[in-house]
Amino acid sequence: MRDWIDHSHFGDCRELMRVMIADGVKVPTIVTSPPYWGLRSYLPDNHPDKRREIGQESSLAEWLAVMVDVFDLCRELLADDGTAWVNMGDAYASAGGASGGRPPVAGTMVFRDTSRVGTVPIGLKPKDLMGQPWRLAFALQDAGWYLRQDIIWHKPNPMPESVRDRCTKAHEYLFLLTKSERYYFDSDAMREPRSSDEDAATFRGACYVGRETDNANLGRRKVVGNRRVKVPGGWDTREGAHGSFHHGGRGEAEYRADTGDGRRMRRSVWTIATQPFAAAHFATFPEALVEPCVLAGSRPGDVVFDPFFGSGTTGQVAQRLGRHFVGFELNPDYECLQRDRLRQPALALV
């Protein structure tokens, strides 16, 4: 059996996963960012692994089929109660194939624009948003994955764009996928400080206008606490109607909320700046995006798997949080970057 744990393994992730499955390895969680279709190549045309490079398929449909095959293998590797966290951005159809998306890898890395001159993906028009994230998510759902949530990664420092007939793109998606209906999820890892403008979902049974006062209805409240907070704007109901808050009632001004430990479940929009990596002069998978996925999807000492390992961000975060990692990467040019970021006995080359 190969020594998989705490190593980066270079080669085709599909072939490597088949070997790892044969070795009986299971992983509790997967955190990864797959390659876009049709945007760029990191391997020269004469590279021996060029034909294995995902993202260079002849059509978007072919790319989706390849990705379904990849994640079928991921599902075999995943523990029955495991989770997969998949980051994917979008791109636009153009006469050159696809445009937009992540910045190219620079520095010592090989990079070549792969625009297909004169072609537009079948079923799309020039300037169409391609919808890659949702096409992938629905394809994986059709293949048997549970699609549990879409999380918006909001970038406060997006790449500038010269386009003038739409807004600058400042978000990507993070999909939570599971193998089973019931799965491990550390909800404490997804809790955040409450804001002072608390949502009305925590409030039950305020006054009814003209019928009851706050005190009269106090016995029906479901929450208790000793901190007074302002009623959120927009939750006031019209006079004479029944609801949590009412115009003219004492519940309009303030209410008592159960703050518990002062935290709430994290919302589904995460504001995280892109993270430059000085050694390579390009933006990488941000550690702050990976961290909550690792914490919520694994226990200390568990293994975190990334089939598209790149510069090794997932492994670096896993190690920092007391987990182990397994990473697969086709491009050996990433080796020097991974050595700088990871504590691994040796790099395993295929």
C-alpha positions in Angstrom: 0.0 0.0 0.0 1.2 3.5 -0.9 1.9 6.0 1.8 -0.9 8.4 1.0 -1.3 10.5 4.2 0.4 13.9 4.4 1.8 13.7 0.9 1.2 15.4 -2.4 1.0 12.9 -5.2 1.6 14.1 -8.8 -0.4 12.5 -11.6 -3.9 12.2 -13.0 -6.3 12.5 -10.0 -8.6 9.8 -11.6 -5.8 7.2 -11.8 -4.6 8.1 -8.3 -8.0 7.8 -6.8 -8.6 4.4 -8.3 -5.4 3.2 -6.6 -6.3 4.8 -3.3 -9.8 3.2 -3.5 -8.2 -0.2 -4.1 -6.0 0.4 -1.1 -9.2 0.8 1.0 -8.5 4.4 2.0 -11.5 6.5 3.1 -11.5 10.3 3.8 -14.0 12.2 6.0 -14.0 15.4 3.9 -13.0 16.8 0.6 -12.2 20.5 0.0 -11.3 21.4 -3.6 -11.5 24.0 -6.4 -11.7 22.3 -9.8 -10.4 23.8 -13.0 -12.8 25.9 -15.2 -13.5 24.7 -18.7 -11.9 26.3 -21.7 -10.0 29.2 -19.9 -6.3 28.3 -19.7 -3.7 25.6 -19.8 -0.9 25.2 -17.4 0.9 22.5 -19.5 2.7 23.0 -22.9 1.4 21.1 -25.9 4.3 18.7 -25.8 3.9 17.8 -22.2 3.4 14.0 -21.7 0.3 14.6 -19.5 -1.3 17.2 -21.8 -4.1 14.8 -22.8 -5.0 14.3 -19.1 -5.4 18.0 -18.3 -9.0 18.7 -17.2 -10.5 21.9 -18.5 -9.2 21.4 -22.1 -12.1 19.3 -23.3 -13.6 20.1 -26.7 -17.0 21.1 -25.2 -18.6 22.2 -22.0 -20.7 19.0 -22.0 -17.6 16.9 -22.2 -16.0 18.8 -19.3 -19.1 18.2 -17.2 -19.0 14.4 -18.0 -15.3 14.4 -17.0 -16.1 16.2 -13.7 -18.9 13.7 -12.9 -16.5 10.9 -13.4 -14.0 12.6 -11.1 -16.6 13.1 -8.4 -17.9 9.6 -8.7 -14.4 8.5 -7.6 -14.4 11.1 -4.9 -17.7 9.7 -3.6 -16.2 6.2 -3.4 -13.3 7.6 -1.4 -15.6 9.6 0.9 -16.8 8.1 4.2 -20.5 7.5 4.4 -21.0 10.5 6.7 -18.5 12.6 4.8 -18.8 16.0 3.1 -17.4 17.6 0.0 -16.9 21.3 -0.3 -16.5 22.4 -4.0 -15.5 25.9 -5.0 -16.4 27.0 -8.5 -16.5 30.3 -10.3 -18.1 31.2 -13.6 -17.1 32.5 -17.0 -18.6 34.0 -20.1 -19.1 32.5 -23.6 -17.3 34.4 -26.3 -16.0 33.9 -29.8 -12.8 32.7 -28.2 -14.4 30.0 -26.1 -14.7 31.2 -22.5 -13.6 34.4 -20.8 -13.4 35.7 -17.3 -12.7 33.7 -14.1 -9.6 33.4 -12.1 -6.3 35.2 -12.8 -3.6 33.2 -14.5 -0.8 31.6 -12.7 2.4 33.6 -13.2 6.0 33.4 -12.1 7.7 30.1 -12.8 4.4 28.4 -13.8 3.5 27.5 -17.4 0.5 29.5 -18.6 -1.1 29.7 -22.0 -4.5 31.2 -22.9 -6.6 28.5 -24.6 -9.3 30.6 -26.3 -10.8 28.7 -29.2 -11.1 31.4 -31.9 -14.4 31.5 -33.8 -16.2 29.0 -31.5 -19.0 29.5 -29.0 -20.1 26.6 -26.7 -23.0 24.7 -28.1 -26.3 26.1 -26.7 -24.8 29.4 -25.7 -24.5 32.8 -27.4 -21.6 35.2 -27.3 -21.6 37.1 -24.0 -23.8 34.5 -22.3 -22.9 33.7 -18.7 -22.0 30.0 -18.9 -23.4 28.9 -15.6 -20.5 26.5 -14.9 -21.0 26.3 -11.1 -24.7 25.4 -11.3 -24.3 23.1 -14.3 -21.7 21.2 -12.3 -23.8 21.2 -9.1 -26.9 19.9 -10.9 -24.9 17.2 -12.8 -23.4 16.0 -9.5 -26.9 16.0 -7.9 -28.2 13.9 -10.8 -25.2 11.6 -10.3 -26.3 10.8 -6.7 -24.8 13.5 -4.6 -26.9 15.4 -2.0 -26.7 19.1 -2.9 -27.0 20.6 0.6 -26.1 24.2 0.2 -24.8 26.9 -2.1 -22.5 29.4 -0.3 -21.6 32.7 -1.9 -17.9 33.6 -1.7 -18.1 37.4 -1.9 -14.8 39.0 -2.8 -14.3 42.6 -1.5 -11.2 42.9 -3.8 -12.3 41.3 -7.1 -10.2 41.4 -10.2 -11.0 44.6 -12.2 -12.8 44.1 -15.5 -12.9 46.4 -18.5 -16.5 45.4 -19.4 -19.0 48.3 -19.3 -22.4 46.6 -20.0 -22.6 44.5 -16.8 -21.4 44.7 -13.2 -17.9 43.6 -12.2 -18.0 40.0 -11.0 -17.2 39.8 -7.3 -18.3 36.3 -6.2 -17.8 32.6 -6.7 -19.8 29.6 -5.3 -19.0 27.1 -2.7 -21.2 24.0 -2.8 -21.7 21.7 0.2 -22.3 18.1 -1.1 -22.8 15.0 0.9 -22.8 11.3 0.2 -25.7 10.5 2.6 -28.7 12.2 4.0 -27.1 12.2 7.5 -23.5 13.3 7.7 -20.9 14.8 10.1 -21.2 18.5 10.4 -19.6 20.4 13.4 -22.1 23.3 13.7 -20.0 25.0 16.3 -17.4 25.6 13.6 -20.0 27.5 11.6 -21.1 29.8 14.4 -20.3 33.5 14.4 -20.9 36.5 16.6 -24.4 37.8 16.6 -25.0 41.3 15.2 -26.9 43.9 17.1 -29.6 43.9 14.4 -30.8 40.5 15.2 -33.2 38.7 12.8 -36.9 38.2 13.8 -36.7 34.5 13.6 -35.6 34.4 17.2 -38.6 36.3 18.4 -42.0 34.7 19.2 -45.2 36.3 20.3 -45.1 40.1 20.6 -48.1 42.4 21.2 -51.2 42.6 19.0 -52.3 46.1 18.3 -55.4 47.1 20.2 -55.7 43.7 21.8 -52.7 42.8 24.0 -49.6 44.4 25.3 -46.1 43.1 25.5 -46.7 42.1 29.1 -49.9 40.3 28.2 -48.2 38.2 25.6 -45.0 37.6 27.6 -46.0 34.1 28.5 -46.0 32.9 24.9 -42.5 34.1 24.1 -40.1 31.3 23.3 -36.9 33.2 24.1 -35.4 34.8 27.2 -32.5 37.1 27.8 -31.3 40.2 29.4 -30.0 42.2 26.4 -32.3 44.7 24.7 -31.7 45.1 21.0 -33.4 47.2 18.3 -36.2 45.6 16.3 -34.8 44.9 12.8 -36.1 47.3 10.2 -38.6 45.9 7.8 -40.3 43.6 10.3 -43.0 45.9 11.3 -46.5 44.7 10.2 -49.4 46.9 9.2 -51.8 48.2 11.9 -54.5 45.7 12.8 -52.6 42.7 11.5 -51.1 39.9 13.6 -47.3 39.4 13.5 -44.2 39.4 15.6 -43.9 43.2 15.6 -46.6 45.8 15.2 -46.8 49.5 14.4 -47.9 51.4 17.5 -47.2 48.5 19.9 -44.6 48.4 22.6 -42.9 45.6 20.7 -42.0 48.0 17.9 -39.1 49.7 19.8 -37.2 46.8 21.3 -37.3 43.2 22.4 -35.4 40.8 24.4 -33.4 38.2 22.5 -31.8 35.0 23.7 -28.2 35.5 22.9 -26.9 32.4 24.6 -23.1 32.4 24.0 -23.5 35.5 21.7 -23.1 33.5 18.5 -25.4 32.4 15.7 -25.1 30.1 12.7 -23.0 31.6 10.0 -24.9 33.0 7.0 -24.5 31.7 3.5 -22.6 34.7 2.1 -19.0 34.7 3.1 -17.0 37.9 2.6 -13.4 36.8 2.1 -10.6 38.7 0.3 -8.6 36.9 -2.4 -5.2 35.9 -1.0 -2.0 36.6 -2.9 0.8 34.1 -2.6 4.1 35.9 -2.8 6.2 32.9 -3.9 4.1 32.6 -7.0 2.8 36.1 -7.6 -0.8 35.0 -8.1 -4.0 34.7 -6.0 -4.6 31.3 -4.5 -7.6 29.4 -2.9 -7.9 31.6 0.2 -7.1 29.9 3.5 -10.0 31.7 5.1 -12.3 30.0 2.6 -10.9 26.6 3.3 -10.7 26.9 7.1 -14.5 26.7 8.0 -14.9 23.8 5.6 -12.1 21.8 7.3 -13.4 22.6 10.8 -17.0 21.8 10.0 -16.3 18.7 7.9 -13.6 16.9 10.0 -12.5 16.1 13.4 -8.9 16.7 14.7 -6.7 14.0 13.3 -8.9 13.3 10.3 -7.7 13.4 6.7 -8.7 16.2 4.3 -8.5 15.3 0.6 -8.1 17.7 -2.4 -8.0 16.1 -5.9 -6.9 19.4 -7.4 -4.2 20.3 -5.0 -2.5 23.2 -6.8 -0.2 25.1 -4.5 -1.3 23.1 -1.5 -3.6 25.6 0.3 -6.0 22.8 1.5 -3.1 20.8 2.9 -1.6 23.8 4.7 -4.9 24.7 6.4 -5.5 21.1 7.3 -2.1 20.8 9.0 -2.5 24.1 10.8 -5.9 22.9 12.2 -4.5 19.6 13.4 -5.6 17.4 10.5 -3.8 15.3 7.9 -4.1 15.8 4.2 -3.9 14.0 0.8 -3.4 16.0 -2.3 -3.3 15.1 -6.0 -1.9 17.4 -8.7 -1.2 16.9 -12.4 1.3 19.7 -12.8 4.7 19.0 -11.2 5.6 22.7 -11.5 3.6 23.2 -8.3 6.2 21.1 -6.4 8.4 24.0 -5.3 5.3 25.9 -4.1 4.1 23.0 -2.1 7.4 22.4 -0.5 7.3 26.0 0.9 3.9 25.5 2.4 3.7 21.9 3.6 5.3 19.7 6.2 5.6 16.5 4.3 8.4 13.9 4.5 8.8 13.7 0.7 6.8 14.5 -2.4 5.4 11.4 -4.1 5.8 11.6 -7.9 3.9 9.2 -10.3 
